[in-house]
């Protein structure tokens, strides 16, 4: 441990050992290998907060099945703009992971990514009609080729036996089914990226908490870092700082004093899931099945019966059930929310408190649910569910963004990159789709914080991400090329064979 009086110097400081910092570090190490990188993580392990495989949905959010990304408009049509945008961003992540696998940054891809069908599920005549419209809007797009529309009870039962057993099919059902989805263990992915960073000389310090950061006259940042085990402190000077600390990002960006963070606040929401403990049930379900949020419930509450592959072993989750604490991190403090209140964000926070009464009502109802009440919700997906086959687990904290709007504020359920005007510091706020679009988010950081270098980096970035600067939804040939390449590199098709998704017709009605 360096003496507290000593000052260390580094080019880049990454705060937090999650998927965002790991991705940014890997990109910088490939683009500018001579730059020194130091990472500080307050916990003793990598990916122990939101990037932990049990602490996020792990879906590989690509809008193949998440219905909140394709809402129905008042005129009855379905708006797929956001679904296409999110899928575009996920394709960027796939390309970087494929490049990283082929170039020794990542090892066996099956340790972090596996093929799993992505399925949208609805019941009731009105929602069945909506899902058909969604299919008709998405299926013609290159990024959604291969999607099927299914409303046959027999086909439903064949593909989803756990969900079919005991179901009353007099209530109409429908599925949008895509075989080209994936499950991603972001914990394993993060650890592999950090392992690579360590192998190329980055300083990875776990159990170290950044307590303060101050802008220096030369444009660098002075960080005070404390070893949580020994209580000793060290001082670090960095030319660039990235705050990838999940729920801890807002307080640190506030401490930085940059004007860009003024007016931002955070609303913490914790997630709970029922995790299946019965291996025979886990074996009967192999898909990520997403439904519709209940009327009046926020988009974050979309229920899903979710196959996970963690450390090579399949698991099954259902949820989410929302919880609430004032903590910004699962391993945080009950004072986190209150310490984040500033004169500049008080009005936005109060404004959201008034306008988001439905969210407050939803959270209260979730907090009051018993185990039997949770099982009743599960029965919509698993009609013959038994509570003794499921255990309640608490997932990570999500700090939703509150942004100033007019004299009040608005609650945003996405992610946002906050960067200082001079590019010396940046951070990421928000949650879903989060990890699945990590590469796009970190490219945004690079472009905004290193505009001069970015122009020189572009040819190298195109080696990593061939579609850089191109919308794959508008270039079908390029999409097929990168799809085949990423499928082969990530071993997502049998024996690594190329498998371009092809359009599938609507299944006949029952």
N, C-alpha and C positions, 0 to 999 in steps of 0.2 A: 504494500500500500504506500503510495507516494506521501511524502510529508505534506501536512496541510498548508504549509507556507509555499510549497512549490506550485507553479502554474504550468499545466500541460497545454499543448497546442495541437489542434487537429483541424482538418479541412471541413469535415462533416460530422455533426452529432445527430444521432437518431435516438429519440426518446420513446421508449416502449419497444418490447420484443414481440410485436404482433405481426400479422400478415402485411400491413401497410409499410412499416419500417423495413421488414425483411425484403419486400419487393423493391422498395426504393433503393436500399443498399445494394441489392443484386444488380439493378439497372446501372447505378453509378459505377460499381466496380467493373462492369463490362465496358462502359463508355469512357471512363477516366480512371484506369487502374492505378495511376500514381497518386491519386488523392487518398489521404488518410481518413479512416472512418472509425468513429467511436460510438458504441451503442450502450445506453444505460436503461436497465429494466429494474423496477423497484421490487419485483418478486424474484424468487429463486429459480424460476423456470421460464422457458420460452412459451409463448402462446397460451398463457395460463388464464387470461381473461376472455375477451370476446372471440379470440381466434381458437380457443379450445374447442375440440370437436363436439363436446356436450354443451357448449355455451352459445352456440349459434345454430341456425337452421341447417347449415351444411348442404343446402340444396344445390349450390351451383346455380344461383339465380340467373336464369336466362330467359325468363318470361314465357317459357314453354307451357307452364301450368299455373302460374300465379295470376289469378283472375283480377286482383286489384290493379294490375298493370294494363288491363283492357276493359275499362268501364263502359257501361251502356249509357249512351247519351239520352237526353229527354225525348229526342225524336225516335228512339228505339234502335238506332244504329250503334255499332260498337267502335269505340275509338282505340285503335291499336298503335297509336304513335309511340307511346311510352314503351310498349312491349317490344317494338322493333328497335328502339334506341337502346334498351337494356341488353337485348340479344346482341346487338352490334358490339357493345362494350365487353360482353362476355367473350365474344369471338377473339377480341384483342388479348384477353387473358389466356385463352387456349393457345394462341400462337406463341406468346412468350414462354409458356410452360413447355410447349413442344420444342422450341429453340433451346431452352435451358436443359431439357432432357438430352437432346442430341449433342450438346456442347459441354457436358460434364458438370453443369451447375446443379442438376437434379439427378437422382438415381432412378431406380425402378418406379415408373409412374403409377403402378398399381398400389403403391403405398399411400398415394394421396388422391387418385382419381379413378373412378370405376363407372362403367356404363350402368345406368338405372333408368327405366322408363319414367317419364314425367307425365302426369295425368291430371287433368281438370275434371272435377266431379260435381254434378248438381242433381237435384231432384225437384219435382214439382213442374207443372206444365210451363209456367212462365220462365223459369230458369233454364229448362230444356230448350225453349225457343231462343233464349239468349245465347246459350252455348253453341247452338247451330250457327247463329249469326257470327259468333266469334270465330268459329271454324272457317266460315265462308270468307271472313275478312283476313285471316292469317294464312290459311293454307296456300294461296297463290304466291306469297312472298318467298323468295329463295331461302331465307333463314328459317322458315317454318315448314319446308318441304318434308313430306313424310307424315305430317299430322293426320290422324284419323278421327272421324266423328263416329261414335258408337252409341246407339240407343236400344240395342237388343239385350234383353235380360240374359239370354243364353250366353252371349259373348261376354257380357259383364261378368257373369259367374265363372266363365272359363279363365278370364284374365285376373280377376280379383276375388278368389274364393273366400278369403277371410271377410271381405266386405259383403259378399253375397249371402253367406249363411244366415238364415233367419230373416232375410230382408223381404218386405212386402212390396212386390213389384207392381202392385196396382197404383202405387205412387210412381209416376214416370221418372226414369233416370236417363242421364246422358254423360258421356265422357268425351273429352278431347285427349287423345292418346298419342304420345310421341316416344318412339323407341330410342331417339338420339340424345336423351338426357344423360346427365352424369351426377354422381354423388362425389363430393369433395371433402376430404378431411383436411381442413385448413390448418389444424394443429400440426399434422405431419408435414404439410407443405411448408409451413413457416419454419419448422425446425430444420428441414433440409436446406432452405435458403440461407438460414443463419449459419448452418454448418459450413456451407460454401464460403460465406463471408469470413468466418474465422479462418478457413484454410488459406485465404488470400491475404491475411494480415490484419483484418479488422479487429479492434479491441472490443470484446463483448463483455460487459460488466453486469452481472446479475446481482440482485440484492442491493442495488444502488439507486437511490432516489434523487432526482433533480429537484432541489429545494427552491432554487431561484435562478433567474436569468436576467441579465442586464445588458442593454446595448452600449457598446463602447464607441468612443469618438471616431475610431477608424472603421466603423461599420461592422466589426465583429461582435460576437456575443460572449459574455462572461457567465459561465454556469457554476453554481455551487452544487456539488454532488455529495450526498452523504451515503456512506456504507451503512446499511441498516443493521448489519450484524455487529460491527465494531464501533459504530457511531462516529467514526472518523470522517472528516470532510476532505474533499479535493476541489481544486479550482481548475476549470477547463476553459480555454479560449477557442472558439470555433468560428470559422468563416460563414458556415451555414448550419442552421438548426431545423430539423424536422420533428414536429410534435405528433407522433403516431401513438398516442397513449390512450386511445379509446375514450372512455368517459373522463379520463384525467386530462384530456387535451384542453378543454375549455379553461380550467383554472390556470394552467401553465401559460396559455396564450394571453389570459388576462394579466398575469404577472409580467409578461413581456412588455406590456404597455403599448403595443402597436395599435394604431387608430382603427385598423380594419376589424378588430374584434369588438369594438364598442357597439353596444346595442344587442349583442348576441347573448342568449341565455340558454339554459338546458333544462329539459324536463325528463327526469329519470323514470324509466319503466323497467321492471324486472320481468323475466319470463319464467314460467314453469311448464314442465312437460310431464306427461305420463310415459314412463319407459317400460316397455314390455319385458317381463321376467320369465316368460314361458317360451322356451325354444321352439316348441311345435307351432306356436302362433307366428313366431318370427319367420319360420320356414314357409308358411302359407302366404306370405305377402312379400312381393319384390317390386316395389314401385314407390314413387313419391306422388301422393294423391292429395291435391289441394282443392278445398271447397270454397264457398263464398262466406264472407263475414256476415254475421247476423245483422238484421236491420238495426241501424243506429250504432253499431259497433265500428271502431276505427279500423283502417286497413291493416294495422299491425296485428289484428286479432284473427286473421284468416286461418281457419283450422286446417291441419294437414296430418295425414297418416304417412309417416316418413321413414322409408328404409334408409339406414345409415350403414356405412362400412368404415369401421374404426379399428385401426391396427389389424386390418385384414379380416375382421370378424363382423358379420352382419348384425345389426340391431334394429329396433323399431321404436319410434317415438310418436306420440300424439300430443297435439297442443296447437298453439300455446295458450296457457292460462296466465293472464297478466297478474303481476304482483306490484307492489310499490314500496320503496324505501327512499329516503332522501340521499342514499349513497350514489355516487357517480361511477363507482367500480364495485364489482362483487366483493372485492377485498378492500373496499374503501371505508370512509368514515360517515357516520350519520350527520356530520356537520357539512358534508360536501355541498349540498344544495344551498344552504344558507350562506356559506362562505363565498358562493359564486355571485351573490346579489350585489349589484352595483347601481349607482344612480342612473347610469345610462341604460340598464336593462330592466329596471324595475317596472316601468310602464309596459313594455312588451310582455313581461311575465303576468302582470295583472290583467292585461288585455286578453291574453290567451285563457286565463282562468275563467273569464266571462264567456268567451266565444266557444270554448271547448267543453261545455257542460255535458255533452254526450259522452266524451272521453272520461270525465270524472265519474259519471254514473256507471259507465262500463267497468272502470277500475274498482269501484266500490262493490259492484255485484260479483266481480271475480274474486275479490278478497274474502267475500262472505261464503264462497262455495265450499262445500264439504267434499270429501272423497267420493261419496255417493253422487253428489251433484256433478262432479267432474266426469264420472263414469256415464252419467246420463248424456252429457255432451258427446262423449266418445261413441255412444251407441248410434249416433247418426252415421258414423263410418263403420263401426263394428257392432252390428245389432245384438250379438250375443256376448258382448263384453262382460267380463267378471272382474271386479275390483282387485281380487287377489292375484290376478295375472299382471298387474301394473303397479309400478311404484312412482311416487312423485319426486321429481328432481327439480332443483332450481338452476336455471341457466344463467347466462351473464346479464349484466345491466346494459340497458340501451339508453343513451342520453339523447333524446330527440331535440332537434334544433328549434329554438325560438328566435325568430328574426324580427327586428323592428320593421313595422309597416305603418306609415302614417304616425298617428299619436299613440298607437297601440302596438300589437305584435301578431305574428302568425306562427302556428306550429307547423314545421316541415318534417316530413317523414323520410326524407332522403339523406344524402351525404353532401357535404360542402367542403371544398378546399379553401382555407383562409390563408392568404399570403400577404406579407408586407410589401409595400410598393417597391422597395429597393431589392426585394427578392432574397433577403438575408435569413428569413425565417418563414416557415409555413407549417400548417397543421391541418388535420382532418377532423371535422365534426360530423355527428349524425350516425345513422345505422343503415338499415336495408336500402339498396341491395349490397352495400358495403363490400365485403371480402370478394365477392364474385367479380366485381368490377375494379379490383385493386390496381391492375396494371394501367387501365385508362386514367384512374385517379392520380397515380404517381407520374404518368406522362404529363398530366396537367401541371403537377408540381414542377417538373423539370422545365417545361416550356415557360411557365410564369416566372420561375426563380432564376433560370439560366438562359435568357433569351439569346444571348450572343453565342454561347456554346451549343445551344440546341440546333442551330443551323448547321454547325459542323458535325453534330451527332446524328443528323437525320439519315445519312446513308447507312450508318451502322444500325440505327434503329430499324430501318427497313429490312435488314438482314434478320432481325429478331421478330419483326411484325410486318410481314409483306403487305398487309392491307393498310399500313399507316397512311392516314390522310384520305382514305377512300371508304365510301359507304358500301359495304358488301351487299346490302339489300338492293343496291343499284348496279351491281356488277356481278351477275350470276356466274360468269366463267371464273372470275377470281375467287368467289366464294367456294366454288366446287374445288378449285385447286388447293386453297388453304384448308378446307374441310378434310380433304383426302390426306393431305400432309399431316395435319394435327392428329387425325384418327390413327394414322400409322405410327407416328412418333410417340403418341401417348398410349398406344396399344389398346385402343378402345374398340377395335373390331377384331374378329377372329383371326388369329395368326398375323395380326397387323395389316390385314388386307384393306385396301381402300373400299369405302362404302358410302358413296354419295347418296344422300337422302333423296328419295323419289316421291312424287306426289301419290297419294293414296285416295281413292274415292270414298264417298260417304257410304258407311255401312248401311245395309237395308234396315228399315224400321221394323220393330217387332210387330 
